[in-house]
Amino acid sequence: MARDAPPRPAEQLEQEHRLSVCSKLCYAIGGAPNQVAGSAAAFFLQIYLLDIAHLFQVPYSALTMFLSTDQKERDSATAYRMTMEVLGTLIGAALQGQIVASAHVSHHCTMNLSVNTTSHFISLHDTPSFPEPLDPLSHQAKVYMIAAGVIGGVYLLGIVIFFLGVKEKDDPYALTSDKTIPFCKGLQLTIKHGPYVKLTAAFLLISTGVQLEQSNFVLFCTHAADLRNHFQYLVVTILVSAAVSIPFWQKILQRFGKKCAACGISWMIPFAVMLVTIPNLILAYFVAFVSGLSIAASQLLPWSMLPDVVDNFRLQNPHGKGHETIFYSSYVFFTKMSAGIGLGISAAGLEFTGYKPGVCKQSNDVILTLKILIGAVPAILIIVGLFILLFYPITEESRKETKLALEVLRRNHKSTENLDEHREDTSV
């Protein structure tokens, strides 16, 4: 009988669960297209809505739980994915920035600003310098259409690679007696799970703060810091810094723990305040570099911590099935909500203070609002989010205990007999 079969060596089991570099890369590439489109929207949607328009479903990330049961392998795959997503963010911002830059850099602004007269100052405030957005032949409309086509092509390429290169396992955690949790009941259980509530609340605030800085960075450089000719290079600096620092943050969280690594998110606060108070070009590039480090930490950590929350929930509910997608779907919903909140706060604040699209110089109230949206508001949100994270109960020690407990649970349950014989691979 299979019950009497001798156990296989631990080294053989470890080899069977190890993911190949190719598999991790294909999994990681699947996250890049969304970041290409997302970063283009994050950095340029606000200025497009104001100056031109005149106004991740079951999330792909849930697949993390079905790649491997090993926590280190999942963390490694997540680091691969986040590196590729930040690179996707870089590609999106670089492509979008280079294509649409000509729509927001106007030579007449420089010429008019050099004449210091009251009549010119009034005309700069009252006369939009760009064509009406409804004109389909305007230069601004054309460059945004070209950018949309390029971004769409990159999106399709990444999705095809992901679809062909990644296989998901048929719930490697499930026991034979498992029953799928109904959505409403599963949602009720997840929102009552303490670690999930604390993690989601913390990163909802942190993500909103980061989103505010991203969505208003171009506007700030254009109207408040007199860096309209440099904003695309500052964006690229932020994203290059974020991309190259992902492996650094992965080492930090492995050595010091995930909660400790979260402190790195706060690095952007003093430098953002410095940029607001001293809008110097050299300082702006330095601030962009440091901000990239913090943004990388804010993107990597929640997706590395969420699988630990799911494991903790499974240990407390060993006979439930299908809750992984509920956790991930809910978290994606909250992150998208934070993006909407950030964009809404920005648009409402700028409209209230009298933002006028197309003019070369905005009013002092608009400039003050941009400074607050770049400096003060993100700082407050990030600090409050990190404070909530202090009460997040999953430590490195408890995470290891959960891993061992789950291994014992699967080993001792009758469904683990000949588990590999019943495990199937299905295409995503």
Summary of the structure (lengths in Angstrom):
residues: 428
radius of gyration: 24.3
end to end distance: 34.5
largest distance: 94.7
contacts: 1418
relative contact order: 0.15
helix: 76%
strand: 2%
